[in-house]
């Protein structure tokens, strides 16, 4: 079992592709705010989520920004997302 652990250890720090980050962000934003987004409305750029949505929806998301970022960090097991724009 120890050999398997050592083998898997080298994959622990691999960052997930942007598409998986977008899907997770869509899910968490929906859970926290009730807002349904599409992955096409989100881009990941330099550890930031950029949202291509109306200002009204952005305001609702910004009110819960800390919670969303914290849940993303816990789910992705790293602090990949540091801000939402």
MOPAC internal coordinates of N, CA, C and O (Angstrom, degrees):
PM7 1SCF
backbone

  N    0.0000 0     0.00 0     0.00 0    0    0    0
  C    1.4602 1     0.00 0     0.00 0    1    0    0
  C    1.5317 1   110.55 1     0.00 0    2    1    0
  O    1.2310 1   120.81 1   145.80 1    3    2    1
  N    1.3143 1   116.06 1   -34.20 1    3    2    1
  C    1.4573 1   120.12 1  -179.17 1    5    3    2
  C    1.5257 1   111.32 1   -64.11 1    6    5    3
  O    1.2310 1   119.97 1   145.18 1    7    6    5
  N    1.3172 1   117.65 1   -34.82 1    7    6    5
  C    1.4589 1   121.09 1   179.16 1    9    7    6
  C    1.5289 1   111.10 1   -65.42 1   10    9    7
  O    1.2310 1   121.00 1   141.31 1   11   10    9
  N    1.3078 1   115.69 1   -38.69 1   11   10    9
  C    1.4653 1   120.09 1   178.18 1   13   11   10
  C    1.5244 1   109.73 1   -64.93 1   14   13   11
  O    1.2310 1   120.66 1   136.28 1   15   14   13
  N    1.3244 1   116.34 1   -43.72 1   15   14   13
  C    1.4643 1   120.39 1   178.55 1   17   15   14
  C    1.5239 1   111.32 1   -59.42 1   18   17   15
  O    1.2310 1   120.77 1   136.80 1   19   18   17
  N    1.3221 1   116.14 1   -43.20 1   19   18   17
  C    1.4639 1   120.00 1   179.01 1   21   19   18
  C    1.5228 1   111.42 1   -65.12 1   22   21   19
  O    1.2310 1   120.68 1   140.94 1   23   22   21
  N    1.3211 1   116.31 1   -39.06 1   23   22   21
  C    1.4572 1   120.56 1   178.47 1   25   23   22
  C    1.5241 1   111.09 1   -64.68 1   26   25   23
  O    1.2310 1   120.55 1   133.71 1   27   26   25
  N    1.3244 1   116.55 1   -46.29 1   27   26   25
  C    1.4664 1   120.93 1  -177.73 1   29   27   26
  C    1.5267 1   112.65 1   -71.72 1   30   29   27
  O    1.2310 1   120.08 1   157.34 1   31   30   29
  N    1.3103 1   117.44 1   -22.66 1   31   30   29
  C    1.4649 1   121.83 1  -179.29 1   33   31   30
  C    1.5324 1   112.11 1   -56.46 1   34   33   31
  O    1.2310 1   120.18 1   143.78 1   35   34   33
  N    1.3257 1   117.26 1   -36.22 1   35   34   33
  C    1.4632 1   119.22 1  -177.55 1   37   35   34
  C    1.5274 1   113.15 1   -71.40 1   38   37   35
  O    1.2310 1   120.02 1   164.50 1   39   38   37
  N    1.3312 1   117.56 1   -15.50 1   39   38   37
  C    1.4601 1   121.02 1   178.55 1   41   39   38
  C    1.5236 1   112.45 1   -94.00 1   42   41   39
  O    1.2310 1   120.05 1   175.23 1   43   42   41
  N    1.3058 1   117.51 1    -4.77 1   43   42   41
  C    1.4609 1   122.43 1  -175.53 1   45   43   42
  C    1.5259 1   112.65 1   -62.72 1   46   45   43
  O    1.2310 1   119.91 1   145.42 1   47   46   45
  N    1.3137 1   117.77 1   -34.58 1   47   46   45
  C    1.4615 1   121.27 1  -174.49 1   49   47   46
  C    1.5232 1   114.23 1   -95.99 1   50   49   47
  O    1.2310 1   119.82 1  -170.31 1   51   50   49
  N    1.3059 1   117.95 1     9.69 1   51   50   49
  C    1.4614 1   120.61 1   179.16 1   53   51   50
  C    1.5224 1   108.82 1   -74.81 1   54   53   51
  O    1.2310 1   120.53 1   -50.29 1   55   54   53
  N    1.3137 1   116.60 1   129.71 1   55   54   53
  C    1.4636 1   121.63 1   179.37 1   57   55   54
  C    1.5218 1   110.08 1   -78.75 1   58   57   55
  O    1.2310 1   120.46 1   -38.73 1   59   58   57
  N    1.3382 1   116.73 1   141.27 1   59   58   57
  C    1.4591 1   118.90 1   177.72 1   61   59   58
  C    1.5225 1   110.53 1   -71.88 1   62   61   59
  O    1.2310 1   120.06 1   -28.24 1   63   62   61
  N    1.3149 1   117.49 1   151.76 1   63   62   61
  C    1.4662 1   119.96 1   176.70 1   65   63   62
  C    1.5304 1   110.82 1   -63.54 1   66   65   63
  O    1.2310 1   121.20 1   -24.11 1   67   66   65
  N    1.3225 1   115.31 1   155.89 1   67   66   65
  C    1.4653 1   120.03 1  -177.48 1   69   67   66
  C    1.5226 1   112.93 1   -55.58 1   70   69   67
  O    1.2310 1   120.02 1   144.47 1   71   70   69
  N    1.3190 1   117.56 1   -35.53 1   71   70   69
  C    1.4679 1   120.00 1  -177.66 1   73   71   70
  C    1.5281 1   111.12 1   -62.77 1   74   73   71
  O    1.2310 1   119.95 1   139.84 1   75   74   73
  N    1.3199 1   117.71 1   -40.16 1   75   74   73
  C    1.4626 1   119.39 1   178.54 1   77   75   74
  C    1.5279 1   110.73 1   -69.35 1   78   77   75
  O    1.2310 1   120.11 1   146.81 1   79   78   77
  N    1.3258 1   117.40 1   -33.19 1   79   78   77
  C    1.4664 1   120.83 1   175.92 1   81   79   78
  C    1.5269 1   109.58 1   -65.57 1   82   81   79
  O    1.2310 1   120.32 1   137.19 1   83   82   81
  N    1.3231 1   116.99 1   -42.81 1   83   82   81
  C    1.4698 1   121.21 1   178.69 1   85   83   82
  C    1.5265 1   110.89 1   -61.47 1   86   85   83
  O    1.2310 1   120.36 1   133.85 1   87   86   85
  N    1.3321 1   116.92 1   -46.15 1   87   86   85
  C    1.4713 1   120.42 1  -179.68 1   89   87   86
  C    1.5205 1   110.85 1   -61.35 1   90   89   87
  O    1.2310 1   120.55 1   137.66 1   91   90   89
  N    1.3132 1   116.55 1   -42.34 1   91   90   89
  C    1.4594 1   120.24 1   179.21 1   93   91   90
  C    1.5251 1   110.43 1   -66.58 1   94   93   91
  O    1.2310 1   120.05 1   140.78 1   95   94   93
  N    1.3295 1   117.51 1   -39.22 1   95   94   93
  C    1.4665 1   121.40 1   178.26 1   97   95   94
  C    1.5255 1   110.85 1   -63.17 1   98   97   95
  O    1.2310 1   120.23 1   136.42 1   99   98   97
  N    1.3267 1   117.17 1   -43.58 1   99   98   97
  C    1.4688 1   121.22 1   178.11 1  101   99   98
  C    1.5242 1   109.88 1   -58.62 1  102  101   99
  O    1.2310 1   120.49 1   134.74 1  103  102  101
  N    1.3202 1   116.66 1   -45.26 1  103  102  101
  C    1.4615 1   121.38 1  -178.93 1  105  103  102
  C    1.5313 1   111.52 1   -64.50 1  106  105  103
  O    1.2310 1   120.31 1   133.83 1  107  106  105
  N    1.3130 1   117.01 1   -46.17 1  107  106  105
  C    1.4691 1   120.63 1  -177.89 1  109  107  106
  C    1.5256 1   111.10 1   -68.91 1  110  109  107
  O    1.2310 1   119.89 1   138.55 1  111  110  109
  N    1.3235 1   117.81 1   -41.45 1  111  110  109
  C    1.4674 1   120.51 1   177.62 1  113  111  110
  C    1.5250 1   110.00 1   -60.57 1  114  113  111
  O    1.2310 1   120.29 1   139.52 1  115  114  113
  N    1.3196 1   117.05 1   -40.48 1  115  114  113
  C    1.4661 1   119.90 1   177.83 1  117  115  114
  C    1.5252 1   110.80 1   -65.57 1  118  117  115
  O    1.2310 1   119.97 1   136.24 1  119  118  117
  N    1.3321 1   117.67 1   -43.76 1  119  118  117
  C    1.4649 1   120.88 1   179.73 1  121  119  118
  C    1.5246 1   112.06 1   -61.83 1  122  121  119
  O    1.2310 1   120.54 1   138.68 1  123  122  121
  N    1.3298 1   116.57 1   -41.32 1  123  122  121
  C    1.4672 1   120.90 1  -174.91 1  125  123  122
  C    1.5256 1   112.12 1   -80.58 1  126  125  123
  O    1.2310 1   120.07 1   138.78 1  127  126  125
  N    1.3360 1   117.47 1   -41.22 1  127  126  125
  C    1.4710 1   120.15 1  -171.78 1  129  127  126
  C    1.5245 1   114.42 1  -112.06 1  130  129  127
  O    1.2310 1   120.22 1   160.44 1  131  130  129
  N    1.3247 1   117.18 1   -19.56 1  131  130  129
  C    1.4590 1   120.46 1  -174.92 1  133  131  130
  C    1.5240 1   112.83 1    84.36 1  134  133  131
  O    1.2310 1   120.13 1  -178.34 1  135  134  133
  N    1.3294 1   117.35 1     1.66 1  135  134  133
  C    1.4652 1   122.03 1  -179.60 1  137  135  134
  C    1.5227 1   109.01 1   -85.13 1  138  137  135
  O    1.2310 1   120.95 1   -51.37 1  139  138  137
  N    1.3350 1   115.80 1   128.63 1  139  138  137
  C    1.4599 1   120.40 1   178.31 1  141  139  138
  C    1.5234 1   109.24 1   -96.67 1  142  141  139
  O    1.2310 1   121.11 1   -59.02 1  143  142  141
  N    1.3237 1   115.49 1   120.98 1  143  142  141
  C    1.4559 1   121.78 1   177.92 1  145  143  142
  C    1.5196 1   109.54 1  -117.35 1  146  145  143
  O    1.2310 1   121.15 1   -14.15 1  147  146  145
  N    1.3134 1   115.41 1   165.85 1  147  146  145
  C    1.4576 1   122.63 1   173.92 1  149  147  146
  C    1.5263 1   107.31 1  -109.78 1  150  149  147
  O    1.2310 1   120.14 1   -29.62 1  151  150  149
  N    1.3101 1   117.34 1   150.38 1  151  150  149
  C    1.4672 1   119.85 1   179.54 1  153  151  150
  C    1.5249 1   111.70 1   -61.52 1  154  153  151
  O    1.2310 1   120.17 1   157.65 1  155  154  153
  N    1.3297 1   117.27 1   -22.35 1  155  154  153
  C    1.4685 1   120.86 1   178.42 1  157  155  154
  C    1.5289 1   111.87 1   -69.43 1  158  157  155
  O    1.2310 1   120.18 1   162.10 1  159  158  157
  N    1.3284 1   117.25 1   -17.90 1  159  158  157
  C    1.4622 1   121.59 1  -179.44 1  161  159  158
  C    1.5286 1   112.36 1   -88.93 1  162  161  159
  O    1.2310 1   120.31 1   179.98 1  163  162  161
  N    1.3290 1   117.01 1    -0.02 1  163  162  161
  C    1.4602 1   121.80 1  -176.26 1  165  163  162
  C    1.5228 1   109.67 1  -124.05 1  166  165  163
  O    1.2310 1   121.04 1   -43.44 1  167  166  165
  N    1.3250 1   115.62 1   136.56 1  167  166  165
  C    1.4645 1   120.40 1   169.30 1  169  167  166
  C    1.5239 1   107.73 1  -125.24 1  170  169  167
  O    1.2310 1   120.95 1   -29.47 1  171  170  169
  N    1.3140 1   115.79 1   150.53 1  171  170  169
  C    1.4617 1   121.65 1   177.37 1  173  171  170
  C    1.5217 1   106.76 1  -110.58 1  174  173  171
  O    1.2310 1   121.10 1   -60.96 1  175  174  173
  N    1.3307 1   115.51 1   119.04 1  175  174  173
  C    1.4616 1   120.42 1  -176.99 1  177  175  174
  C    1.5248 1   109.50 1  -139.97 1  178  177  175
  O    1.2310 1   120.50 1   -62.41 1  179  178  177
  N    1.3159 1   116.66 1   117.59 1  179  178  177
  C    1.4683 1   122.45 1   178.21 1  181  179  178
  C    1.5212 1   112.30 1    49.13 1  182  181  179
  O    1.2310 1   120.39 1  -124.48 1  183  182  181
  N    1.3089 1   116.86 1    55.52 1  183  182  181
  C    1.4662 1   124.19 1   177.37 1  185  183  182
  C    1.5288 1   113.68 1    62.83 1  186  185  183
  O    1.2310 1   120.61 1  -155.93 1  187  186  185
  N    1.3230 1   116.44 1    24.07 1  187  186  185
  C    1.4584 1   121.08 1   177.23 1  189  187  186
  C    1.5197 1   109.58 1  -126.05 1  190  189  187
  O    1.2310 1   121.52 1   -36.60 1  191  190  189
  N    1.3312 1   114.70 1   143.40 1  191  190  189
  C    1.4639 1   120.22 1   169.78 1  193  191  190
  C    1.5159 1   106.74 1   -90.74 1  194  193  191
  O    1.2310 1   120.27 1   -54.15 1  195  194  193
  N    1.2987 1   117.09 1   125.85 1  195  194  193
  C    1.4645 1   121.58 1   175.31 1  197  195  194
  C    1.5222 1   107.31 1  -109.32 1  198  197  195
  O    1.2310 1   121.20 1   -55.97 1  199  198  197
  N    1.3306 1   115.32 1   124.03 1  199  198  197
  C    1.4562 1   121.75 1  -175.52 1  201  199  198
  C    1.5222 1   110.48 1  -104.18 1  202  201  199
  O    1.2310 1   120.76 1   -51.70 1  203  202  201
  N    1.3149 1   116.15 1   128.30 1  203  202  201
  C    1.4718 1   122.96 1   177.16 1  205  203  202
  C    1.5276 1   107.26 1  -102.63 1  206  205  203
  O    1.2310 1   121.25 1  -107.25 1  207  206  205
  N    1.3445 1   115.21 1    72.75 1  207  206  205
  C    1.4639 1   120.90 1  -176.35 1  209  207  206
  C    1.5294 1   108.76 1  -138.63 1  210  209  207
  O    1.2310 1   121.18 1    -4.80 1  211  210  209
  N    1.3262 1   115.36 1   175.20 1  211  210  209
  C    1.4651 1   120.30 1  -178.41 1  213  211  210
  C    1.5373 1   110.52 1   -67.37 1  214  213  211
  O    1.2310 1   120.55 1   -27.45 1  215  214  213
  N    1.3289 1   116.55 1   152.55 1  215  214  213
  C    1.4669 1   120.43 1   178.59 1  217  215  214
  C    1.5340 1   113.21 1   -58.34 1  218  217  215
  O    1.2310 1   120.26 1   147.32 1  219  218  217
  N    1.3172 1   117.10 1   -32.68 1  219  218  217
  C    1.4619 1   120.57 1   179.19 1  221  219  218
  C    1.5199 1   110.90 1   -63.56 1  222  221  219
  O    1.2310 1   120.51 1   133.68 1  223  222  221
  N    1.3315 1   116.63 1   -46.32 1  223  222  221
  C    1.4619 1   120.31 1   179.06 1  225  223  222
  C    1.5279 1   111.06 1   -67.40 1  226  225  223
  O    1.2310 1   120.56 1   141.35 1  227  226  225
  N    1.3278 1   116.53 1   -38.65 1  227  226  225
  C    1.4664 1   119.98 1   177.85 1  229  227  226
  C    1.5248 1   110.63 1   -59.50 1  230  229  227
  O    1.2310 1   120.31 1   138.59 1  231  230  229
  N    1.3254 1   117.01 1   -41.41 1  231  230  229
  C    1.4664 1   120.92 1   179.70 1  233  231  230
  C    1.5203 1   111.05 1   -61.03 1  234  233  231
  O    1.2310 1   120.64 1   137.37 1  235  234  233
  N    1.3248 1   116.38 1   -42.63 1  235  234  233
  C    1.4672 1   120.18 1   178.88 1  237  235  234
  C    1.5205 1   110.91 1   -64.19 1  238  237  235
  O    1.2310 1   120.48 1   142.64 1  239  238  237
  N    1.3206 1   116.69 1   -37.36 1  239  238  237
  C    1.4635 1   120.54 1   179.05 1  241  239  238
  C    1.5299 1   110.05 1   -71.94 1  242  241  239
  O    1.2310 1   119.69 1   138.98 1  243  242  241
  N    1.3338 1   118.20 1   -41.02 1  243  242  241
  C    1.4649 1   121.79 1   179.84 1  245  243  242
  C    1.5273 1   111.92 1   -60.16 1  246  245  243
  O    1.2310 1   120.37 1   146.64 1  247  246  245
  N    1.3421 1   116.90 1   -33.36 1  247  246  245
  C    1.4641 1   119.95 1   178.75 1  249  247  246
  C    1.5284 1   111.30 1   -63.05 1  250  249  247
  O    1.2310 1   120.35 1   156.01 1  251  250  249
  N    1.3258 1   116.93 1   -23.99 1  251  250  249
  C    1.4652 1   121.83 1  -179.02 1  253  251  250
  C    1.5300 1   111.80 1  -115.12 1  254  253  251
  O    1.2310 1   120.37 1  -160.22 1  255  254  253
  N    1.3206 1   116.89 1    19.78 1  255  254  253
  C    1.4641 1   122.21 1  -172.71 1  257  255  254
  C    1.5303 1   112.57 1   -57.27 1  258  257  255
  O    1.2310 1   119.78 1   133.13 1  259  258  257
  N    1.3196 1   118.03 1   -46.87 1  259  258  257
  C    1.4658 1   121.00 1  -177.57 1  261  259  258
  C    1.5240 1   111.35 1   -61.66 1  262  261  259
  O    1.2310 1   120.72 1   136.75 1  263  262  261
  N    1.3113 1   116.23 1   -43.25 1  263  262  261
  C    1.4641 1   120.44 1   179.36 1  265  263  262
  C    1.5284 1   111.22 1   -64.08 1  266  265  263
  O    1.2310 1   120.55 1   138.34 1  267  266  265
  N    1.3213 1   116.56 1   -41.66 1  267  266  265
  C    1.4682 1   121.29 1  -179.73 1  269  267  266
  C    1.5261 1   110.26 1   -64.63 1  270  269  267
  O    1.2310 1   120.18 1   133.45 1  271  270  269
  N    1.3274 1   117.26 1   -46.55 1  271  270  269
  C    1.4680 1   121.08 1  -179.58 1  273  271  270
  C    1.5275 1   110.64 1   -63.78 1  274  273  271
  O    1.2310 1   120.49 1   138.56 1  275  274  273
  N    1.3224 1   116.67 1   -41.44 1  275  274  273
  C    1.4677 1   120.41 1   179.13 1  277  275  274
  C    1.5274 1   111.13 1   -62.45 1  278  277  275
  O    1.2310 1   120.41 1   134.80 1  279  278  277
  N    1.3229 1   116.83 1   -45.20 1  279  278  277
  C    1.4708 1   119.83 1   179.44 1  281  279  278
  C    1.5212 1   111.49 1   -66.19 1  282  281  279
  O    1.2310 1   119.94 1   142.86 1  283  282  281
  N    1.3269 1   117.71 1   -37.14 1  283  282  281
  C    1.4659 1   120.31 1   175.95 1  285  283  282
  C    1.5249 1   110.69 1   -62.73 1  286  285  283
  O    1.2310 1   120.39 1   136.13 1  287  286  285
  N    1.3212 1   116.87 1   -43.87 1  287  286  285
  C    1.4638 1   120.68 1   179.67 1  289  287  286
  C    1.5225 1   111.07 1   -62.70 1  290  289  287
  O    1.2310 1   120.52 1   138.53 1  291  290  289
  N    1.3349 1   116.61 1   -41.47 1  291  290  289
  C    1.4650 1   120.24 1   178.82 1  293  291  290
  C    1.5219 1   111.61 1   -66.72 1  294  293  291
  O    1.2310 1   120.40 1   140.04 1  295  294  293
  N    1.3139 1   116.85 1   -39.96 1  295  294  293
  C    1.4612 1   121.14 1  -178.11 1  297  295  294
  C    1.5174 1   111.76 1   -72.51 1  298  297  295
  O    1.2310 1   120.43 1   138.64 1  299  298  297
  N    1.3204 1   116.78 1   -41.36 1  299  298  297
  C    1.4631 1   120.83 1  -177.87 1  301  299  298
  C    1.5237 1   111.77 1   -84.21 1  302  301  299
  O    1.2310 1   120.07 1   174.19 1  303  302  301
  N    1.3257 1   117.48 1    -5.81 1  303  302  301
  C    1.4629 1   124.14 1   178.93 1  305  303  302
  C    1.5232 1   112.76 1    58.95 1  306  305  303
  O    1.2310 1   120.67 1  -148.24 1  307  306  305
  N    1.2792 1   116.33 1    31.76 1  307  306  305
  C    1.4614 1   122.45 1   175.13 1  309  307  306
  C    1.5193 1   107.65 1  -166.33 1  310  309  307
  O    1.2310 1   120.48 1   -13.35 1  311  310  309
  N    1.2937 1   116.69 1   166.65 1  311  310  309
  C    1.4609 1   120.11 1   178.84 1  313  311  310
  C    1.5172 1   109.43 1   -97.21 1  314  313  311
  O    1.2310 1   120.65 1  -115.63 1  315  314  313
  N    1.2964 1   116.37 1    64.37 1  315  314  313
  C    1.4604 1   120.83 1  -177.69 1  317  315  314
  C    1.5313 1   111.27 1   -74.55 1  318  317  315
  O    1.2310 1   120.01 1   141.04 1  319  318  317
  N    1.3188 1   117.59 1   -38.96 1  319  318  317
  C    1.4624 1   121.53 1  -178.25 1  321  319  318
  C    1.5267 1   108.73 1  -101.89 1  322  321  319
  O    1.2310 1   120.84 1   -57.74 1  323  322  321
  N    1.3284 1   115.99 1   122.26 1  323  322  321
  C    1.4585 1   120.25 1  -178.47 1  325  323  322
  C    1.5254 1   112.99 1  -110.97 1  326  325  323
  O    1.2310 1   120.23 1   166.10 1  327  326  325
  N    1.3500 1   117.17 1   -13.90 1  327  326  325
  C    1.4597 1   119.41 1  -177.14 1  329  327  326
  C    1.5266 1   109.91 1  -157.78 1  330  329  327
  O    1.2310 1   121.46 1   -20.52 1  331  330  329
  N    1.3233 1   114.82 1   159.48 1  331  330  329
  C    1.4656 1   122.00 1   175.16 1  333  331  330
  C    1.5189 1   106.68 1  -123.21 1  334  333  331
  O    1.2310 1   120.40 1   -53.14 1  335  334  333
  N    1.3154 1   116.84 1   126.86 1  335  334  333
  C    1.4633 1   122.40 1  -179.22 1  337  335  334
  C    1.5088 1   109.57 1  -114.84 1  338  337  335
  O    1.2310 1   120.10 1   180.00 1  339  338  337

